[in-house]
């Protein structure tokens, strides 16, 4: 769920964005990661590797190495199934009509997803284009670095568990999750435009317009409940956690979270700067 980039257009040596937040004795590098990438995507830079080498503690949203498929199936069954009301009965007729060809394209009958809650169907539809283009979580920035950090015996910490993340989506109101699904259906059904850089290309190249005005601002305006759930509340919680690390005896931390979490007034760099720490962009 959080695919994306992080740099101002024209930034010298364009690369995924990274900031350094610090106080007198603690340094926290903030890196905007992309969770799903094409195999072999060249995103690592000398600046990132230097931050990784210096850090004693490496942070992630959740530990994806613990994503055991049977356990995930059980979690989706617990939080993502509605035996009382069909998915097709929750959607407006025009959205259901637009959903059918998307399912047919993937050879998925409506009966297979009709017991799912709208948020599960939305996640399924939104990730399909990425996997169909060969991108995988296995090659994503955070999973690759998680494995590297564990092999190097660095301290690995997370802000959330996978169950926390699933419960987060399951906590949406029914109108909120139906809107989430309707938005994904409309996005997937939109006519193909002239070739433009993918989000992965924009992330690597540092095209901030695709992330800020293009994604975060649109999400906040069109789906305020979804924006609050996915970004604002989590960023506030993570900023409080990092503030506690700043108050502890000195150390060096490298935070790897989805690049959307670095954007705007609710982004981690801005939240930490508002708490009085020195924050500057280093990549």
Backbone torsions as a table, in degrees:
resi	resn	phi	psi	omega
1	UNK	NA	17.4	176.2
2	UNK	-150.4	82.7	-169.6
3	UNK	-98.6	117.5	177.9
4	UNK	174.2	-157.6	-156.2
5	UNK	-126.7	-146.7	170.9
6	UNK	156.0	67.4	172.6
7	UNK	-159.3	153.7	176.9
8	UNK	-74.6	142.8	177.2
9	UNK	-57.6	137.5	176.9
10	UNK	83.3	0.1	178.8
11	UNK	-61.6	131.6	-176.7
12	UNK	-61.6	135.3	-179.7
13	UNK	62.5	51.1	-173.8
14	UNK	-48.5	134.5	-179.1
15	UNK	-165.4	165.2	177.0
16	UNK	-54.2	139.9	-169.5
17	UNK	-72.1	146.2	175.2
18	UNK	-145.7	139.7	178.3
19	UNK	-119.8	161.3	171.3
20	UNK	-122.3	121.0	174.4
21	UNK	-109.1	138.8	-175.6
22	UNK	-152.6	157.0	165.6
23	UNK	-125.2	-154.9	-173.0
24	UNK	-63.8	-33.1	-174.0
25	UNK	-135.3	6.6	-177.8
26	UNK	-129.8	138.8	176.7
27	UNK	-123.2	132.6	177.7
28	UNK	-128.1	112.9	174.5
29	UNK	-83.7	134.2	-178.8
30	UNK	-115.2	111.4	-177.0
31	UNK	-114.3	127.9	177.0
32	UNK	-86.2	103.1	-173.7
33	UNK	-88.5	169.0	171.1
34	UNK	-123.4	125.3	-169.8
35	UNK	-76.2	-26.6	-175.6
36	UNK	-127.8	123.7	-176.2
37	UNK	-137.9	159.8	173.1
38	UNK	-70.9	138.9	176.5
39	UNK	-53.5	132.8	178.3
40	UNK	83.2	4.3	179.4
41	UNK	-57.3	130.3	-175.9
42	UNK	-93.5	93.3	-177.0
43	UNK	-117.1	-19.9	-176.5
44	UNK	-76.0	142.8	-177.2
45	UNK	-128.4	163.7	174.7
46	UNK	-56.8	-35.9	-180.0
47	UNK	-65.8	-42.1	178.6
48	UNK	-65.4	-45.9	-178.6
49	UNK	-62.5	-35.5	177.6
50	UNK	-66.3	-40.9	177.8
51	UNK	-64.5	-42.5	178.5
52	UNK	-61.5	-44.9	-178.1
53	UNK	-63.5	-36.8	-177.6
54	UNK	-76.1	-29.0	-171.6
55	UNK	-73.1	134.2	170.3
56	UNK	-86.4	-28.0	-176.7
57	UNK	-123.3	129.9	180.0
58	UNK	-114.2	126.4	-175.8
59	UNK	-108.5	147.5	175.2
60	UNK	-141.0	164.1	175.9
61	UNK	-60.5	-51.4	178.2
62	UNK	-149.7	165.7	-179.4
63	UNK	-89.7	99.1	-177.6
64	UNK	-71.8	-14.7	178.0
65	UNK	-71.0	-13.0	178.9
66	UNK	-97.1	9.6	-176.1
67	UNK	-77.3	76.0	179.5
68	UNK	-75.7	121.1	-175.2
69	UNK	-52.4	-47.4	178.6
70	UNK	-60.0	-37.3	179.1
71	UNK	-67.0	-38.7	177.9
72	UNK	-65.6	-39.9	177.4
73	UNK	-60.0	-41.6	-179.9
74	UNK	-65.1	-38.5	179.4
75	UNK	-67.1	-41.2	177.9
76	UNK	-65.2	-39.0	177.9
77	UNK	-63.3	-34.4	-177.8
78	UNK	-76.2	-40.5	-171.6
79	UNK	-109.9	-12.3	-170.1
80	UNK	-119.5	11.8	-177.9
81	UNK	-117.0	137.7	176.8
82	UNK	-124.5	101.3	-179.8
83	UNK	-79.3	-11.6	-176.1
84	UNK	-86.2	-36.2	-176.3
85	UNK	-136.9	136.0	-178.7
86	UNK	-72.1	146.2	174.9
87	UNK	-57.3	-41.8	-177.0
88	UNK	-63.3	-23.9	178.7
89	UNK	-81.9	-15.0	-177.9
90	UNK	-89.2	-25.3	-177.4
91	UNK	-82.5	146.6	170.2
92	UNK	-62.6	152.8	-174.0
93	UNK	-59.2	-38.1	-178.5
94	UNK	-71.3	-31.1	176.7
95	UNK	-73.6	-38.4	176.5
96	UNK	-63.4	-41.4	178.1
97	UNK	-61.6	-40.1	179.6
98	UNK	-72.5	-27.1	179.6
99	UNK	-69.2	-35.5	-171.9
100	UNK	-58.0	-47.7	178.4
101	UNK	-66.3	-28.1	176.0
102	UNK	-65.5	-40.9	177.3
103	UNK	-68.5	-41.1	-179.6
104	UNK	-61.8	-37.8	179.4
105	UNK	-59.9	-34.0	-179.6
106	UNK	-98.1	5.1	-179.7
107	UNK	57.2	44.2	177.9
108	UNK	-114.5	113.3	178.4
109	UNK	-71.1	149.0	-179.3
110	UNK	-58.0	-31.3	-178.7
111	UNK	-61.7	-27.5	-177.6
112	UNK	-71.0	-28.2	-176.4
113	UNK	-112.6	0.8	-169.9
114	UNK	-69.7	-18.4	177.4
115	UNK	-92.7	-5.2	-179.4
116	UNK	-79.5	150.4	171.9
117	UNK	-72.8	154.3	-175.9
118	UNK	-56.2	-35.3	-177.5
119	UNK	-64.8	-34.2	178.6
120	UNK	-67.6	-45.9	178.8
121	UNK	-61.5	-37.9	179.8
122	UNK	-64.7	-44.3	177.5
123	UNK	-61.5	-42.1	179.5
124	UNK	-60.3	-47.9	-178.1
125	UNK	-67.5	-36.7	-175.7
126	UNK	-74.1	-26.5	-179.7
127	UNK	-89.9	-17.7	-178.4
128	UNK	-55.2	-48.9	-178.1
129	UNK	-58.6	-34.3	-179.6
130	UNK	-68.1	-48.2	-178.1
131	UNK	-68.4	-32.2	178.2
132	UNK	-67.3	-23.1	178.0
133	UNK	-93.0	9.5	175.3
134	UNK	90.1	3.7	179.3
135	UNK	-82.1	146.6	-176.6
136	UNK	-139.4	156.1	171.6
137	UNK	-66.0	-33.3	179.3
138	UNK	-55.8	-34.8	-178.5
139	UNK	-95.4	0.1	179.3
140	UNK	-64.8	156.3	-174.0
141	UNK	-61.3	-43.6	-173.2
142	UNK	-73.0	-39.2	180.0
143	UNK	-67.0	-40.2	178.1
144	UNK	-61.2	-42.6	-178.2
145	UNK	-73.9	-33.6	176.1
146	UNK	-57.3	-48.0	-179.2
147	UNK	-64.0	-42.2	179.7
148	UNK	-62.0	-44.5	-177.7
149	UNK	-65.0	-39.4	179.4
150	UNK	-67.1	-40.7	178.5
151	UNK	-64.6	-32.2	179.9
152	UNK	-85.2	1.9	179.1
153	UNK	62.0	28.3	170.7
154	UNK	-75.4	159.2	175.7
155	UNK	-74.8	122.7	179.4
156	UNK	-110.0	124.5	178.8
157	UNK	-128.6	155.5	-179.1
158	UNK	-131.3	153.8	176.9
159	UNK	-83.3	-27.4	-173.1
160	UNK	-142.7	167.2	167.3
161	UNK	-102.3	166.1	176.5
162	UNK	-62.0	-35.7	177.4
163	UNK	-66.5	-38.1	175.2
164	UNK	-55.5	-43.6	-176.4
165	UNK	-68.4	-39.3	178.0
166	UNK	-67.8	-41.5	178.2
167	UNK	-64.3	-29.8	178.0
168	UNK	-61.3	-48.8	177.7
169	UNK	-65.9	-41.3	-178.4
170	UNK	-65.8	-19.2	-179.9
171	UNK	-81.4	-5.1	175.2
172	UNK	-61.9	146.5	171.8
173	UNK	-66.2	159.8	179.0
174	UNK	-59.8	-43.8	176.1
175	UNK	-60.5	-35.6	-179.5
176	UNK	-67.0	-42.8	-179.3
177	UNK	-76.0	-29.9	174.8
178	UNK	-66.4	-40.6	177.1
179	UNK	-63.8	-40.3	177.2
180	UNK	-56.7	-48.3	179.8
181	UNK	-65.1	-43.0	180.0
182	UNK	-61.5	-39.2	178.4
183	UNK	-63.7	-41.3	178.9
184	UNK	-66.0	-41.2	178.6
185	UNK	-60.3	-44.7	-179.4
186	UNK	-65.4	-39.5	178.9
187	UNK	-64.7	-43.3	-179.5
188	UNK	-71.0	-24.1	-177.3
189	UNK	-91.2	-9.1	-176.1
190	UNK	-64.9	146.3	178.2
191	UNK	-58.7	145.4	178.4
192	UNK	-68.0	127.5	-179.6
193	UNK	-92.5	173.4	173.9
194	UNK	-52.5	143.2	-177.0
195	UNK	-52.5	123.8	176.0
196	UNK	-131.8	160.7	-177.6
197	UNK	-56.5	140.4	174.1
198	UNK	-69.3	167.8	176.9
199	UNK	-61.6	-35.7	177.8
200	UNK	-63.2	-45.0	179.0
201	UNK	-64.2	-41.0	179.1
202	UNK	-64.8	-40.1	179.1
203	UNK	-61.3	-47.5	-179.3
204	UNK	-68.0	-37.7	-176.9
205	UNK	-80.2	-17.2	-179.4
206	UNK	85.5	34.8	-179.4
207	UNK	-87.1	92.6	-174.8
208	UNK	-65.8	-25.8	-176.7
209	UNK	-64.2	-28.4	179.5
210	UNK	-73.9	-22.8	-176.8
211	UNK	-96.7	-49.9	-176.6
212	UNK	-72.8	-87.7	179.9
213	UNK	-58.9	-33.7	-174.8
214	UNK	-73.3	-30.3	-174.5
215	UNK	-124.5	-58.8	-172.9
216	UNK	-65.9	-47.5	-179.7
217	UNK	-62.4	-41.2	178.6
218	UNK	-64.1	-40.0	178.6
219	UNK	-64.2	-44.0	-178.2
220	UNK	-62.6	-38.4	-177.2
221	UNK	-79.2	-42.5	-174.3
222	UNK	-83.8	-32.5	-174.8
223	UNK	-137.6	70.5	-175.1
224	UNK	-58.9	-35.8	179.4
225	UNK	-66.7	-42.5	179.7
226	UNK	-65.4	-42.7	178.0
227	UNK	-60.2	-44.4	-179.3
228	UNK	-62.3	-40.6	-179.1
229	UNK	-70.8	-48.3	-171.4
230	UNK	-77.1	-35.8	-171.6
231	UNK	-119.9	-62.1	-166.8
232	UNK	-60.1	-53.6	-176.2
233	UNK	-65.3	-38.5	179.1
234	UNK	-66.9	-42.5	179.3
235	UNK	-61.6	-40.5	178.4
236	UNK	-62.8	-42.7	179.2
237	UNK	-65.4	-41.9	-179.6
238	UNK	-67.3	-38.4	178.5
239	UNK	-62.6	-37.9	176.9
240	UNK	-64.5	-41.1	177.5
241	UNK	-61.9	-44.8	-179.5
242	UNK	-69.2	-30.5	176.0
243	UNK	-63.8	-37.9	176.2
244	UNK	-64.6	-36.8	177.7
245	UNK	-66.6	-37.1	176.8
246	UNK	-62.1	-35.0	-177.3
247	UNK	-77.6	-18.2	179.9
248	UNK	-78.3	167.6	176.3
249	UNK	-54.5	152.2	-169.0
250	UNK	-52.4	151.6	177.1
251	UNK	-173.8	175.5	178.6
252	UNK	-123.4	127.7	-177.2
253	UNK	-123.8	146.9	172.4
254	UNK	-122.5	115.4	-177.9
255	UNK	-100.3	121.8	177.2
256	UNK	-115.2	105.0	176.9
257	UNK	-136.6	163.4	-178.0
258	UNK	-50.9	139.5	-172.6
259	UNK	-61.4	-24.4	176.9
260	UNK	-61.2	-25.4	-178.5
261	UNK	-74.4	-3.5	179.4
262	UNK	-101.2	0.4	-167.4
263	UNK	-97.6	135.0	164.9
264	UNK	77.2	-168.6	-176.2
265	UNK	-64.7	-25.3	178.8
266	UNK	-96.8	5.2	-179.7
267	UNK	-76.6	156.0	-177.1
268	UNK	-57.7	-43.4	179.0
269	UNK	-58.7	-42.6	-179.4
270	UNK	-68.8	-40.2	-179.5
271	UNK	-64.7	-39.6	179.4
272	UNK	-72.4	-37.2	176.1
273	UNK	-62.4	-38.3	179.5
274	UNK	-66.4	-21.3	177.1
275	UNK	-86.6	4.2	172.7
276	UNK	97.7	6.3	-179.8
277	UNK	-88.3	152.9	173.2
278	UNK	-74.2	122.7	180.0
279	UNK	-129.6	125.0	177.8
280	UNK	-141.4	150.2	178.6
281	UNK	-81.6	130.6	-178.7
282	UNK	-115.5	-5.3	175.7
283	UNK	-152.8	NA	NA
